[in-house]
Amino acid sequence: MIENKAGLKRKKSFVGKVISNKMDKTAVIQIERTFLHAQYQKVIKRFTRLKAHDQENKCQVGDQVKIIETKPISKEKHWKVIEIISSVPQNPSAKAGEQ
């Protein structure tokens, strides 16, 4: 965590994409980061998957969300969904069982 002028710790926040929402009140968020390789000067993409608390189960797969660091909620859940930045429209005719 980063400290500000008052000595308070500022929490980390990331923007990522929801890749799973099958758990109750939990969404799996994929964070993409890019960096330059030190020797070869090639841009490299790395992905991190984080579990975030979604109190109202509003997140859908494909949504862009903002998450913030929080105290541990469970063994792997240390993040909370703050806002849904962009939502993917759901197509009702695209369900697997319907024709």
TORDOZA-998834 format. One record per atom (N, C-alpha, C): atom name; x, y, z; residue number from 1; residue in three letters. Coordinates in Angstrom, 3 decimals. Atoms other than C-alpha are relative to their C-alpha. Example, Ala and Ser with C-alpha at 12.3 -4.5 7.8 and 13.67 -1.06 7.14 Angstrom:
BEGIN
<N <0.890 -1.190 0.000> 1 ala> <CA <12.300 -4.500 7.800> 1 ala> <C <0.900 1.200 0.000> 1 ala> <N <-0.820 -1.190 -0.060> 2 ser> <CA <13.670 -1.060 7.140> 2 ser> <C <-0.770 1.090 0.730> 2 ser> 
//
This chain:
BEGIN
<N <0.830 -1.177 0.000> 1 met> <CA <0.000 0.000 0.000> 1 met> <C <0.878 1.246 0.000> 1 met> <N <-0.719 -1.262 0.116> 2 ile> <CA <1.046 3.564 -0.607> 2 ile> <C <-0.507 0.954 1.071> 2 ile> <N <0.398 -0.954 -1.031> 3 glu> <CA <1.064 6.177 2.132> 3 glu> <C <-0.137 1.390 -0.601> 3 glu> <N <0.163 -1.379 0.448> 4 asn> <CA <-0.222 9.696 1.544> 4 asn> <C <0.609 0.945 1.042> 4 asn> <N <-0.637 -0.992 -0.875> 5 lys> <CA <0.830 12.934 3.304> 5 lys> <C <-0.425 -0.129 1.452> 5 lys> <N <0.494 0.100 -1.370> 6 ala> <CA <-1.314 12.301 6.373> 6 ala> <C <0.449 -1.289 0.687> 6 ala> <N <-0.466 1.247 -0.581> 7 gly> <CA <0.330 8.905 6.927> 7 gly> <C <-1.004 -1.131 -0.116> 7 gly> <N <1.003 1.031 0.200> 8 leu> <CA <-2.816 7.010 5.960> 8 leu> <C <0.354 -0.839 -1.218> 8 leu> <N <-0.315 0.873 1.122> 9 lys> <CA <-2.503 4.030 3.660> 9 lys> <C <-1.116 0.058 -1.035> 9 lys> <N <0.942 -0.041 1.115> 10 arg> <CA <-4.159 4.322 0.267> 10 arg> <C <-0.106 -1.409 -0.575> 10 arg> <N <0.204 1.360 0.482> 11 lys> <CA <-5.671 1.104 -1.059> 11 lys> <C <0.224 -0.081 -1.502> 11 lys> <N <-0.214 0.228 1.423> 12 lys> <CA <-4.725 -0.354 -4.436> 12 lys> <C <-1.336 -0.188 -0.686> 12 lys> <N <1.205 0.241 0.782> 13 ser> <CA <-7.353 -0.368 -7.162> 13 ser> <C <0.410 -0.360 -1.419> 13 ser> <N <-0.253 0.454 1.360> 14 phe> <CA <-7.486 -2.035 -10.564> 14 phe> <C <-1.297 0.008 -0.784> 14 phe> <N <1.136 0.165 0.906> 15 val> <CA <-9.776 -2.154 -13.573> 15 val> <C <0.241 -1.295 -0.754> 15 val> <N <-0.149 1.287 0.657> 16 gly> <CA <-10.409 -5.593 -15.008> 16 gly> <C <-1.311 -0.483 -0.591> 16 gly> <N <1.140 0.598 0.683> 17 lys> <CA <-12.807 -7.875 -16.839> 17 lys> <C <-0.489 -1.203 0.799> 17 lys> <N <0.591 1.133 -0.712> 18 val> <CA <-15.200 -10.333 -15.175> 18 val> <C <0.077 -1.223 -0.908> 18 val> <N <-0.091 1.225 0.795> 19 ile> <CA <-14.410 -13.862 -16.368> 19 ile> <C <-0.839 -1.132 0.580> 19 ile> <N <0.879 1.002 -0.598> 20 ser> <CA <-16.586 -15.834 -13.942> 20 ser> <C <-0.823 0.652 1.105> 20 ser> <N <0.865 -0.492 -1.066> 21 asn> <CA <-19.545 -15.089 -11.683> 21 asn> <C <-0.859 -1.131 0.562> 21 asn> <N <0.784 1.171 -0.404> 22 lys> <CA <-20.690 -18.605 -10.779> 22 lys> <C <-0.082 -0.187 1.507> 22 lys> <N <0.032 0.111 -1.451> 23 met> <CA <-19.914 -18.266 -7.069> 23 met> <C <-0.945 1.046 0.578> 23 met> <N <0.922 -0.927 -0.636> 24 asp> <CA <-22.339 -16.576 -4.678> 24 asp> <C <0.776 1.175 0.594> 24 asp> <N <-0.605 -1.248 -0.478> 25 lys> <CA <-21.331 -12.935 -3.999> 25 lys> <C <1.498 0.091 -0.297> 25 lys> <N <-1.408 -0.031 0.384> 26 thr> <CA <-17.957 -13.520 -5.704> 26 thr> <C <0.105 0.040 -1.515> 26 thr> <N <-0.285 -0.058 1.432> 27 ala> <CA <-16.649 -12.612 -9.154> 27 ala> <C <1.498 -0.169 -0.183> 27 ala> <N <-1.414 0.141 0.333> 28 val> <CA <-13.345 -13.626 -10.719> 28 val> <C <0.311 1.056 -1.042> 28 val> <N <-0.367 -1.134 0.846> 29 ile> <CA <-11.692 -10.578 -12.294> 29 ile> <C <1.382 -0.263 -0.588> 29 ile> <N <-1.294 0.151 0.657> 30 gln> <CA <-8.881 -10.760 -14.842> 30 gln> <C <0.599 1.379 -0.245> 30 gln> <N <-0.730 -1.260 0.148> 31 ile> <CA <-6.358 -7.919 -14.687> 31 ile> <C <1.092 -0.199 -1.043> 31 ile> <N <-1.034 0.080 1.028> 32 glu> <CA <-4.167 -7.301 -17.734> 32 glu> <C <1.040 1.090 0.246> 32 glu> <N <-1.066 -0.992 -0.122> 33 arg> <CA <-0.798 -5.604 -17.362> 33 arg> <C <1.019 -0.236 -1.104> 33 arg> <N <-1.011 0.090 1.047> 34 thr> <CA <1.788 -4.852 -20.027> 34 thr> <C <1.283 0.648 0.494> 34 thr> <N <-1.294 -0.565 -0.345> 35 phe> <CA <5.478 -4.203 -19.620> 35 phe> <C <0.991 -0.323 -1.100> 35 phe> <N <-1.046 0.167 0.999> 36 leu> <CA <8.618 -4.004 -21.701> 36 leu> <C <1.055 -0.961 0.528> 36 leu> <N <-1.030 0.955 -0.404> 37 his> <CA <11.040 -6.932 -21.574> 37 his> <C <1.334 0.728 0.108> 37 his> <N <-1.241 -0.732 -0.276> 38 ala> <CA <14.357 -5.746 -20.126> 38 ala> <C <1.058 -0.207 -1.078> 38 ala> <N <-1.059 0.279 0.974> 39 gln> <CA <16.617 -7.454 -22.669> 39 gln> <C <-0.476 0.153 -1.444> 39 gln> <N <0.449 0.061 1.382> 40 tyr> <CA <14.534 -7.884 -25.807> 40 tyr> <C <-0.897 1.167 -0.416> 40 tyr> <N <0.796 -1.196 0.284> 41 gln> <CA <12.464 -4.660 -25.590> 41 gln> <C <-1.320 -0.325 -0.699> 41 gln> <N <1.275 0.407 0.561> 42 lys> <CA <9.283 -6.532 -26.524> 42 lys> <C <-1.085 0.241 1.040> 42 lys> <N <1.126 -0.219 -0.912> 43 val> <CA <5.913 -5.595 -25.016> 43 val> <C <-0.604 -1.360 0.342> 43 val> <N <0.500 1.278 -0.481> 44 ile> <CA <4.696 -8.505 -22.901> 44 ile> <C <-1.284 0.240 0.786> 44 ile> <N <1.255 -0.053 -0.750> 45 lys> <CA <1.155 -9.071 -21.590> 45 lys> <C <0.029 -1.088 1.063> 45 lys> <N <0.160 0.972 -1.080> 46 arg> <CA <0.574 -10.776 -18.258> 46 arg> <C <-1.398 0.190 0.579> 46 arg> <N <1.347 -0.035 -0.553> 47 phe> <CA <-2.783 -11.649 -16.720> 47 phe> <C <0.012 -0.513 1.426> 47 phe> <N <0.168 0.404 -1.392> 48 thr> <CA <-3.716 -11.915 -13.053> 48 thr> <C <-1.484 -0.187 0.255> 48 thr> <N <1.398 0.261 -0.349> 49 arg> <CA <-6.944 -13.463 -11.785> 49 arg> <C <-0.193 0.234 1.487> 49 arg> <N <0.282 -0.321 -1.392> 50 leu> <CA <-8.369 -12.046 -8.563> 50 leu> <C <-1.470 -0.282 0.300> 50 leu> <N <1.377 0.194 -0.447> 51 lys> <CA <-11.479 -13.014 -6.615> 51 lys> <C <-0.431 1.251 0.759> 51 lys> <N <0.494 -1.243 -0.607> 52 ala> <CA <-13.558 -9.988 -5.630> 52 ala> <C <-1.412 -0.202 0.533> 52 ala> <N <1.312 0.079 -0.635> 53 his> <CA <-16.575 -9.572 -3.366> 53 his> <C <-0.996 0.850 -0.773> 53 his> <N <1.065 -0.669 0.739> 54 asp> <CA <-19.747 -8.660 -5.273> 54 asp> <C <-1.284 -0.174 0.801> 54 asp> <N <1.074 0.125 -0.983> 55 gln> <CA <-22.407 -8.014 -2.619> 55 gln> <C <-1.364 -0.280 -0.635> 55 gln> <N <1.321 0.143 0.592> 56 glu> <CA <-25.443 -7.748 -4.931> 56 glu> <C <-0.037 -0.978 -1.168> 56 glu> <N <-0.086 0.920 1.147> 57 asn> <CA <-24.315 -10.325 -7.549> 57 asn> <C <-0.398 0.698 -1.302> 57 asn> <N <0.348 -0.780 1.190> 58 lys> <CA <-24.590 -7.619 -10.240> 58 lys> <C <0.941 -0.274 -1.174> 58 lys> <N <-0.991 0.190 1.062> 59 cys> <CA <-21.449 -8.536 -12.216> 59 cys> <C <-0.400 -1.130 -0.933> 59 cys> <N <0.232 1.013 1.023> 60 gln> <CA <-21.946 -10.432 -15.467> 60 gln> <C <1.315 -0.244 -0.736> 60 gln> <N <-1.221 0.340 0.737> 61 val> <CA <-19.270 -12.192 -17.528> 61 val> <C <0.179 0.992 -1.140> 61 val> <N <-0.312 -0.966 1.048> 62 gly> <CA <-17.587 -9.660 -19.817> 62 gly> <C <-0.040 1.446 0.456> 62 gly> <N <0.065 -1.365 -0.514> 63 asp> <CA <-18.238 -6.567 -17.675> 63 asp> <C <1.383 0.525 0.358> 63 asp> <N <-1.198 -0.684 -0.482> 64 gln> <CA <-15.455 -4.060 -17.033> 64 gln> <C <-0.331 0.547 1.379> 64 gln> <N <0.285 -0.434 -1.364> 65 val> <CA <-15.272 -3.424 -13.279> 65 val> <C <1.242 0.605 0.640> 65 val> <N <-1.081 -0.567 -0.795> 66 lys> <CA <-13.200 -1.428 -10.829> 66 lys> <C <-0.037 -0.695 1.355> 66 lys> <N <-0.082 0.669 -1.290> 67 ile> <CA <-11.985 -3.300 -7.744> 67 ile> <C <0.996 0.729 0.882> 67 ile> <N <-0.869 -0.657 -0.965> 68 ile> <CA <-10.301 -2.050 -4.584> 68 ile> <C <0.408 -1.014 1.062> 68 ile> <N <-0.540 0.863 -1.033> 69 glu> <CA <-8.161 -3.749 -1.980> 69 glu> <C <-0.790 0.170 1.297> 69 glu> <N <0.733 -0.047 -1.253> 70 thr> <CA <-9.917 -4.628 1.283> 70 thr> <C <0.592 -1.032 0.954> 70 thr> <N <-0.476 1.001 -0.950> 71 lys> <CA <-9.358 -6.681 4.414> 71 lys> <C <-0.430 -1.384 -0.482> 71 lys> <N <0.363 1.337 0.475> 72 pro> <CA <-9.460 -10.465 3.859> 72 pro> <C <-1.440 -0.369 0.365> 72 pro> <N <1.384 0.419 -0.186> 73 ile> <CA <-13.031 -11.663 3.399> 73 ile> <C <-0.056 -1.521 0.130> 73 ile> <N <-0.114 1.451 -0.088> 74 ser> <CA <-12.111 -15.321 2.882> 74 ser> <C <1.452 -0.362 -0.337> 74 ser> <N <-1.373 0.450 0.246> 75 lys> <CA <-9.029 -17.411 2.092> 75 lys> <C <0.631 0.680 -1.216> 75 lys> <N <-0.548 -0.565 1.237> 76 glu> <CA <-8.604 -16.022 -1.434> 76 glu> <C <-0.609 1.343 -0.394> 76 glu> <N <0.732 -1.205 0.382> 77 lys> <CA <-10.910 -12.981 -1.468> 77 lys> <C <0.469 1.191 0.834> 77 lys> <N <-0.536 -1.190 -0.668> 78 his> <CA <-9.130 -9.693 -0.601> 78 his> <C <-0.340 1.272 -0.784> 78 his> <N <0.363 -1.113 0.862> 79 trp> <CA <-10.811 -7.379 -3.144> 79 trp> <C <-1.506 0.172 0.014> 79 trp> <N <1.429 -0.304 0.021> 80 lys> <CA <-14.210 -5.694 -3.461> 80 lys> <C <-0.319 0.761 -1.286> 80 lys> <N <0.443 -0.697 1.203> 81 val> <CA <-16.085 -4.590 -6.599> 81 val> <C <-0.590 1.337 0.423> 81 val> <N <0.461 -1.348 -0.329> 82 ile> <CA <-16.578 -0.824 -6.374> 82 ile> <C <-1.064 0.472 -0.991> 82 ile> <N <0.960 -0.450 1.003> 83 glu> <CA <-18.331 -0.085 -9.673> 83 glu> <C <0.138 -0.825 -1.272> 83 glu> <N <-0.014 0.628 1.314> 84 ile> <CA <-19.273 -1.610 -12.992> 84 ile> <C <0.163 1.122 -1.015> 84 ile> <N <-0.325 -1.084 0.930> 85 ile> <CA <-17.644 0.607 -15.617> 85 ile> <C <-0.789 -0.151 -1.298> 85 ile> <N <0.777 0.252 1.212> 86 ser> <CA <-19.155 -0.975 -18.733> 86 ser> <C <-0.575 -1.404 0.074> 86 ser> <N <0.711 1.263 -0.085> 87 ser> <CA <-21.665 -3.755 -19.031> 87 ser> <C <-0.210 -0.564 -1.395> 87 ser> <N <0.237 0.670 1.267> 88 val> <CA <-22.027 -6.313 -21.801> 88 val> <C <-1.499 -0.263 -0.131> 88 val> <N <1.434 0.263 0.149> 89 pro> <CA <-25.596 -6.416 -23.183> 89 pro> <C <-0.262 -1.491 -0.136> 89 pro> <N <0.353 1.405 0.038> 90 gln> <CA <-27.242 -9.791 -22.650> 90 gln> <C <-1.018 -0.230 -1.118> 90 gln> <N <0.895 0.352 1.085> 91 asn> <CA <-28.903 -11.370 -25.701> 91 asn> <C <-0.863 -1.176 0.456> 91 asn> <N <0.835 1.073 -0.527> 92 pro> <CA <-31.919 -13.415 -24.482> 92 pro> <C <-0.175 -1.168 -0.955> 92 pro> <N <0.177 1.096 0.974> 93 ser> <CA <-32.134 -15.471 -27.705> 93 ser> <C <1.261 -0.830 -0.146> 93 ser> <N <-1.270 0.717 0.143> 94 ala> <CA <-28.524 -16.649 -27.353> 94 ala> <C <0.214 -1.043 1.087> 94 ala> <N <-0.137 1.017 -1.042> 95 lys> <CA <-29.227 -19.022 -24.454> 95 lys> <C <0.199 -1.370 -0.637> 95 lys> <N <-0.394 1.285 0.553> 96 ala> <CA <-27.916 -22.550 -24.961> 96 ala> <C <-1.184 -0.924 -0.244> 96 ala> <N <1.102 0.941 0.110> 97 gly> <CA <-31.206 -24.426 -24.442> 97 gly> <C <-1.111 0.408 -0.946> 97 gly> <N <1.104 -0.487 0.823> 98 glu> <CA <-33.454 -22.303 -26.664> 98 glu> <C <0.360 -0.003 -1.478> 98 glu> <N <-0.199 -0.059 1.444> 99 gln> <CA <-33.925 -22.462 -30.414> 99 gln> <C <-1.160 0.676 -0.663> 99 gln> 
//
